[in-house]
Amino acid sequence: IPSSVGLLRALPLLQPQFLTCTLRRLAGLHESRGPSKPLPLCSVPCRVPVMTEEVAREALLSFVNSKCCYSSTVAGDLVIRELKQQTLCRYRLETFSESRISEWTFQPFTNHSVDGPQRGASPRLWDIKVQVPPMFQEDTRKFQVPHSSLVKECHKCHGRGRYKCSGCHGAGTVRCPSCCGAKRKAKQSRRCQLCAGSGRRRCSTCSGRGNKTCATCKGEKKLLHFIQLVIMWKNSLFEFVSEHRLNCPRELLAKAKGENLFKDENSVVYPIVDFPLQDISLASQRGIAEHSAALASRARVLQQRQTIELIPLTEVHYWYQGKTYVYYIYGTDHQVYAVDYPERYCCGCTIV
């Protein structure tokens, strides 16, 4: 049961000059079985300016100038026929979680002190205290579990620190690749110059030593085995964009910059209720349920954050040389998605 529930009651979502929103905080439901006690209301102005022809043309010109093969003449000469503006809501839920696993590993033993079971029992994984990275920043770190170390003979070289070279089988030399050990090349009377007539060459794998330093123990002959704690901090993301009647791809709207309308951050957040757009309230419920189900059995939730942003979207219909075209302006930074921009001279640039 939440100690407080974020309740957003908004006025009509699209007005000519700006959006006026009202944010209400309710007291905890656990205080009584009666209705929740509302806290004072506060008005939060969220300004989303109306798109004008001048701004629409400037946005297109900026987009065209970023493309090497788009003609800027079109952007200057086109005639804008219609502007269809709509404001969408984007809901985001971030869940910052920590998961821990343990695994046996080893490293070369260099005769240093050993923190083994003789110093006490190893702590449980979740009892080991570590420094948590900044919230919502993913990271992975590894730690040696206290009192879990023990020393063993290297299993690769059987405690010798070296092993026989596989290239020369310990001989230090190999058959000359030029004369194949014959000391002379075929149909030639003089001796092979590469091996000086010996028929053998120094082994390049072991540099003629006949053996190699063990790569597992680095020549130390012993290994320190211990339990390694692997901690992974992950930021899970759930996103939802409200329905709209325009044909701009949803993946662009998911990345668009928006006007912040609502933010709720805590160790646990609860679904948004009574939002004017029901699909946003449902998305909040669905996102929280999905993260809870996915993380409950394998991770510990450290922090959650949910936001609602307003995303302005404008469909621009324009006329150029007897034909009608369409482009879209989305986000508060006026990004452009051009569907069928005329006068493109090559196919090396992406449209979006």
N, C-alpha and C positions, 0 to 999 in steps of 0.2 A: 504494500500500500504506500503510495507516494506521500512524502511530507509536504510536497506542493506540486500542483499540476499546472503546466503552462496552457493557458486557454487563450486563443487568438480569435477575436471577433473583429472582422474587417468590414468597412463600409464598401459600397460597390467598387469592384476591383479596377475599373477603368474610368477615370474622369478626364476632362479635357487637359488639365494642366498637371495634376499630381494625384497620388493615391494617399488617402488619409486612413491610417490603420489604428486600431485600438488594441492594446495588449493588457490582458487581465491575468493576474496570478491568484489562484485559489488556495486556501489553507488546506492542511492535510485532512484526508477523509477519515483518518483513524481517531480523530478527536471526539467524534460523536457519531451516532447513527443517523442524525438529521442531515440536512443539506449542508454543503460546504460553505465556508465563510469567505466571501470575496474580499480581496485586498483592493486598495484604491486603484482606479483606472489611470492610465497615462496614454496620451496620444503621441504617436510616433509618425511624423511626416516622412513619406517615402516618395521622393520626387522622380517621376518618369516623364520627361518632357515629350510633347507631341512631336512626331516626325514631320518636318517641313520639306518642301521640294529642294530648298537650298542645302539642307543638311544631307538629304538623300543623294544629291549629286556629288557633294564633297566626299561622302563615304565611298561612292563608286570610283571617283577619281583617285582616291588614296589606294583603293584596291588595285586599280589598273596600273598605277605607277609602280606597284610592287611586283608586277609580272613583266618579264622581259619581252613577251610576244603579244601583248594586248595593246590595241590601238587606243590612245587617249582621245582621239578625234571623236569616237563614238560617245564617250562620256560627256564631251563638251557640246555635241550637236543633238543629242537625243531629246525627245519631248516626253516629259513625264505625264502620263494620262491619269493614273490613279494610285493612291497610297492606302493600303489596307493595314492598319495597325492593330496589334493585339498584344496584351501583356499576359505572360505565362507565369506559373509558379513552379519553382524547382525545389524539391525536398531532398535533403541529404542527411544521412545518418552515418557517423563515423564511430566505430567501436575499437578502442585501443586495448589490446589484450596481451597477456604474457603466457607463454607455454614453456614447459621445461621437460627435457628428456635426459636420460643418463646413458652412457655407453663406456665400455672398457676401451682404453687406448694405451699407447706406450710411447716412450721416447728413450734415446740413449742414456744410460746411467753413467754419470760423471763423478761418482764417489762423493756426492753431496748427501746431506742428512735426509733421512727417509721419514716421512710422516705416515707411519703405518698404523695398523690396528692396535699396536701396543700403547699408543697414546690415547686411546679411547674409541668409542663407537662413532662411526660416520653419521653425521646428521641427515635427517630426511631432506629430500630435494627442496621442498617448499619452506624448510626452516633455515635455509642458507640465505643470508641477507646480502643483496647486491644493490648497486646504484642503478636506479631506473633512469633511462634516457628521457629527454623532454617528451611530454605527452604528444601522441599522434605522429611521432617520428620513429619509423621502423629501424630495427637494429637486431644483430645476432652476436652474442658473446659466449665464450667458453671459459669455464672455470674448473680447476682441479678440486674434487671433493675432499675435504679434510679427512685424514686418518684412513685413506683408502689405498695407499701406495704399498707396493711390494716389489722386490728385485728378483729377476729371473735371468738365467742364461739366455743369450740370443738364440732364438729358434732358427734363424736363417743360416748362421755360420757355426752353430753349435759351440759358441763360446770361443772361437778362434780369432775373431775380429777380421778375418780375411777368408776368401774362398778362391778355389781354382778358377782361372780364367776359362770361360767357355769358348773363346776364340782359338786359343792355342793348346787348350787342355793342360796347361801348366808348363809347357815346353818353352815358352817365351818367344818362339819363332813359328812362322807358318810357311807353307810352300810358296815359292815366288810366283806371283800371278802372271808374270811376263813369260817365263820359260816353263812354268808348271813343274818346277823341280828338276828339269832336265839339265840345268846349268848352261845350256845353249838353246837358242831358238831354232825352230825347225828349219832345215835347209840352210843353216848358217854355221860356219866353222868356228867363228870366234865366240867367246864366252858371253853370257848374258850380262849386259851392263847394269841392269837394275839390281841384281843380287851379287854382282861381281863374281859370278861363276860358282857361287855356293849352293844355289838352288833353294835357299831359304831367305826369308825376310823377317825383320823384327815385327812382332805382333803389335798392331796399332791399338788393339782393345785394351791391353794391359801395359803398353809401352815396354814390352820385353821382360816384365817382372815375373810373368807366369801366374800371378794371382792379383786379385783386386780387393780393395778395402770394402768390407761389408757395408752396403748402403743402408741396411736396417739399423745397425747399432753404431755406424760411423767409426768402426774399429774399436769401440769401447768394450766389446765382448759381452756386456750385460745390458739388460733393458729394465727400465722402471715402468711397471704397469700400474695404472691407477684409473679410478672412475672419473670420467669427465662429464661435467654438467653443461648442457647446451641450453641456453635461454634465448628464445625468439620473441621479440616484441613486434606485433603485427597490427596494422591499421586496416580493419575491414571497412569497406565502403558500400553503402546502399544509396542509389540515386533514383529519383522519379521526376519526370517532367509532366505537368498537367496536359490534358488533351487540348489540341488546337485545330483550327480549320485550315491552316495554311500548309504548304507542301515543303517546308524547310526540314531537312533531315534531323531526326531527333538526336543523333550522335553529336551534331554541332551544338545543339541547344544544351546538351549535358556539359559541354566545356565552356559555354559562354559566360562572360562576366555579368553579374547581376547586382541588383540593389538589395542589400540585406534587409529583410523584413522581420525575422524572428531568429533568435539563437538561444539554445538551452544546452548547457554543459554541466555535467555532474558525474559522479561515480556510476550512477544509473539514471537514465532518463525514461520518461513514460510517454505513451502515445499522446499526440495532440488531439484535442477534441473540439467540436463545434467550430471548425474552420469553415469559412463560407464555401470553399470547394471541397466537396465530400471526398473526392479521390485523393486529395492531399492527406486528409485524416486517415483514410484507409491505407495509404502508402506508409504513413508513420506506424500504424499498427503492424502492417506486414513486415516492414524493415526491422523493427525491434524484435518481432517474433522469430524472423529468420536468423538474425545474429545470435539470439539467445539459444536457439536450437543447435546452431552450428558450433558454438563455442562452449556450451555448458559442460560437455564431457571431456574436453581436451585443453582448455585454457582458462585463465582467470581474467575477468574484465577489470581493467584499471580505471578507465574513463570513457564516457560516451559524450557525443556532441551531435545535436540535430539542429539544422538550420532550414529556413525557408527564404528563398530569394525570388525577387521579381525579375523576369527576363523579358525585356521589350523585343518585339518581333514585328517587322514591317515588310509587307509584300509590295514591291514597286513594279507597276506596269508602265512600260514606256514604249514609245513609237520611234522607229528609226528606219529611214529609206523604205517606207511603205509597209513595214512589218512590225508586229507587236512582240515585245520580249518581256521577260520577268527576271528580277533579281531580288534577293532578300537581304535585309539589314537586321542583324541580331546582336543582342548584348548591349550593355551600357557603353562599350567602347566602339560600337558601330562597325562590327565585322561584317563582311559581305560574302554572300554565296550567290555566284552568277550561274544560272542554269544554262543559258544558251547565248552567251555574250558574242556579238558579231565581230568580225575582223580579228580573228586570232590567226597568227601567221605560222605557228608550228604547234606540235603536240607535246612539247617538252615540259610544259607547266601544268600543274594540277589546277583544277577549277576552284577549289575551296581554299 
